[in-house]
């Protein structure tokens, strides 16, 4: 299992405004299913930035709708960091 996905699941559970069980979080799950609105989504992003030592651009935050959107975005940011750019 993708460790980014596992970390994202943990972050969703810790920042969701409603009780969420990690077993219910799938890559194709929509964040709204877990009670996320724009404010909660920003808290999630800040948590992920801290966990992954990243700075996520505002325009990228606005594109996040599903769990997989987050996983792909973090993978891309990490690949970009790893390339030294």
LODRENLO-77249 format. One line per field, with one value per residue (C-alpha): residue number from 1; residue in three letters; chain; x, y, z. Coordinates in pm, 1 decimal. Example, Ala and Ser with C-alpha at 12.3 -4.5 7.8 and 13.67 -1.06 7.14 Angstrom:
BEGIN
seq = c(1,2)
type = c(ALA,SER)
mol = c(A,A)
x = c(1230.0,1367.0)
y = c(-450.0,-106.0)
z = c(780.0,714.0)
END
This chain:
BEGIN
seq = c(1,2,3,4,5,6,7,8,9,10,11,12,13,14,15,16,17,18,19,20,21,22,23,24,25,26,27,28,29,30,31,32,33,34,35,36,37,38,39,40,41,42,43,44,45,46,47,48,49,50,51,52,53,54,55,56,57,58,59,60,61,62,63,64,65,66,67,68,69,70,71,72,73,74,75,76,77,78,79,80,81,82,83,84,85)
type = c(UNK,UNK,UNK,UNK,UNK,UNK,UNK,UNK,UNK,UNK,UNK,UNK,UNK,UNK,UNK,UNK,UNK,UNK,UNK,UNK,UNK,UNK,UNK,UNK,UNK,UNK,UNK,UNK,UNK,UNK,UNK,UNK,UNK,UNK,UNK,UNK,UNK,UNK,UNK,UNK,UNK,UNK,UNK,UNK,UNK,UNK,UNK,UNK,UNK,UNK,UNK,UNK,UNK,UNK,UNK,UNK,UNK,UNK,UNK,UNK,UNK,UNK,UNK,UNK,UNK,UNK,UNK,UNK,UNK,UNK,UNK,UNK,UNK,UNK,UNK,UNK,UNK,UNK,UNK,UNK,UNK,UNK,UNK,UNK,UNK)
mol = c(A,A,A,A,A,A,A,A,A,A,A,A,A,A,A,A,A,A,A,A,A,A,A,A,A,A,A,A,A,A,A,A,A,A,A,A,A,A,A,A,A,A,A,A,A,A,A,A,A,A,A,A,A,A,A,A,A,A,A,A,A,A,A,A,A,A,A,A,A,A,A,A,A,A,A,A,A,A,A,A,A,A,A,A,A)
x = c(0.0,118.5,268.6,155.7,-200.0,-169.6,-38.1,-313.7,-572.8,-429.5,-438.7,-801.1,-900.0,-718.2,-858.8,-1208.6,-1492.7,-1676.8,-1571.2,-1402.3,-1272.3,-960.4,-1112.4,-1380.5,-1125.9,-1056.2,-847.5,-1161.9,-1340.0,-1452.2,-1339.5,-1695.3,-1789.6,-1580.3,-1727.9,-1459.5,-1544.0,-1300.4,-1191.3,-1139.7,-958.4,-707.5,-644.4,-591.5,-345.9,-150.6,-131.6,-6.7,249.1,387.7,384.1,553.8,768.5,612.5,469.4,158.5,65.2,-276.6,-379.9,-312.4,-522.1,-823.8,-807.5,-833.0,-1160.4,-1074.3,-827.1,-648.1,-610.4,-412.1,-199.5,-111.8,-33.8,198.4,369.5,427.3,560.2,795.3,919.2,979.6,1170.4,1374.3,1476.8,1636.1,1409.7)
y = c(0.0,349.4,513.8,855.7,721.9,587.4,921.6,1110.2,881.6,957.6,1330.8,1307.4,1131.6,1388.2,1695.8,1586.1,1769.8,1436.3,1097.2,900.5,544.2,494.8,177.9,391.3,609.7,494.1,665.8,751.2,895.4,1257.4,1483.5,1612.5,1258.4,1321.1,1661.7,1876.2,2226.3,2495.9,2577.9,2214.8,2147.2,2422.7,2263.0,1928.2,2085.6,2252.3,1916.2,1747.1,2022.2,1958.1,1577.9,1578.4,1891.6,2055.5,2392.9,2335.6,2618.3,2782.7,2705.4,2336.2,2341.5,2460.0,2149.9,1896.1,1706.0,1341.2,1152.1,1045.3,1412.4,1462.7,1150.2,1241.6,1601.4,1495.5,1240.1,1515.0,1759.7,1495.3,1403.8,1772.8,1815.0,1503.2,1639.0,1939.8,2192.1)
z = c(0.0,-84.0,226.2,98.8,88.8,443.7,571.8,388.9,550.0,894.7,819.8,704.8,1027.5,1242.0,1065.4,962.7,1139.1,1171.3,1305.6,1027.8,1034.5,820.0,671.4,502.0,320.5,-35.3,-301.8,-498.0,-191.6,-214.5,70.6,115.4,223.5,534.6,611.1,448.8,334.0,223.4,579.4,682.0,355.3,436.2,776.0,601.6,357.7,640.2,819.4,502.8,440.9,787.4,755.0,414.9,460.6,155.2,63.5,-145.6,-381.6,-336.4,-694.5,-629.7,-312.3,-510.7,-734.5,-451.1,-449.3,-386.6,-174.1,-492.5,-594.2,-272.6,-319.5,-678.9,-583.0,-299.3,-524.6,-782.7,-522.7,-382.9,-731.4,-801.9,-473.9,-546.0,-884.7,-715.9,-884.5)
END
